[in-house]
Amino acid sequence: MSSKNRIAITGMSIVIGAFSYLLFTKITRDILFDGLNFCAASTRELYFGSALLVTSAIITGFMAALLVVRDNNIPHYVISLVILAKMYFVISCVTWSPPFFYEFGLHMSMIGGIWVGNLGAQKFPLAPM
């Protein structure tokens, strides 16, 4: 594979991975759990909502790794930076005021989910080489 193709595929994987992460978390947080507000949600909703958010991160990491044909980890670093930027925005926004440790733990779990998805794609036997 030429370097131009590799750069194009890496860029495409970054864009598709970041947008799929934002889409999956939007579907989970706003559609399935109707906002998933920490103060208004029950314990069950917080548990399942957080589990589905981490699952969406795992799917995103898996998908991004398959798009780059398991060649590099650059998309996962960029998607992790997107998650950190989103966490900084959510925590610094005074109007939402979610509990710091809940949001921090959730976003760190999602970063871990991105990398677990990458590991799953690396070990996936039917993935292209």
ChimeraX attribute file (.defattr): number of C-alpha atoms within 10 A of each C-alpha:
attribute: neighborCount
match mode: 1-to-1
recipient: residues
	/A:1	5
	/A:2	6
	/A:3	8
	/A:4	9
	/A:5	10
	/A:6	15
	/A:7	12
	/A:8	12
	/A:9	16
	/A:10	22
	/A:11	15
	/A:12	16
	/A:13	23
	/A:14	22
	/A:15	16
	/A:16	17
	/A:17	26
	/A:18	23
	/A:19	14
	/A:20	19
	/A:21	25
	/A:22	19
	/A:23	14
	/A:24	19
	/A:25	22
	/A:26	15
	/A:27	17
	/A:28	22
	/A:29	18
	/A:30	13
	/A:31	11
	/A:32	13
	/A:33	16
	/A:34	11
	/A:35	15
	/A:36	18
	/A:37	15
	/A:38	15
	/A:39	10
	/A:40	10
	/A:41	15
	/A:42	11
	/A:43	10
	/A:44	9
	/A:45	15
	/A:46	18
	/A:47	12
	/A:48	13
	/A:49	20
	/A:50	22
	/A:51	16
	/A:52	18
	/A:53	24
	/A:54	23
	/A:55	21
	/A:56	24
	/A:57	31
	/A:58	26
	/A:59	23
	/A:60	30
	/A:61	33
	/A:62	25
	/A:63	21
	/A:64	31
	/A:65	30
	/A:66	21
	/A:67	20
	/A:68	23
	/A:69	18
	/A:70	18
	/A:71	13
	/A:72	11
	/A:73	15
	/A:74	16
	/A:75	26
	/A:76	24
	/A:77	14
	/A:78	15
	/A:79	25
	/A:80	23
	/A:81	14
	/A:82	16
	/A:83	21
	/A:84	17
	/A:85	12
	/A:86	14
	/A:87	18
	/A:88	14
	/A:89	11
	/A:90	17
	/A:91	18
	/A:92	13
	/A:93	11
	/A:94	9
	/A:95	8
	/A:96	10
	/A:97	13
	/A:98	17
	/A:99	11
	/A:100	13
	/A:101	10
	/A:102	13
	/A:103	17
	/A:104	17
	/A:105	12
	/A:106	17
	/A:107	22
	/A:108	17
	/A:109	19
	/A:110	27
	/A:111	24
	/A:112	17
	/A:113	23
	/A:114	32
	/A:115	22
	/A:116	20
	/A:117	25
	/A:118	25
	/A:119	16
	/A:120	18
	/A:121	23
	/A:122	18
	/A:123	11
	/A:124	12
	/A:125	9
	/A:126	7
	/A:127	13
	/A:128	12
	/A:129	10
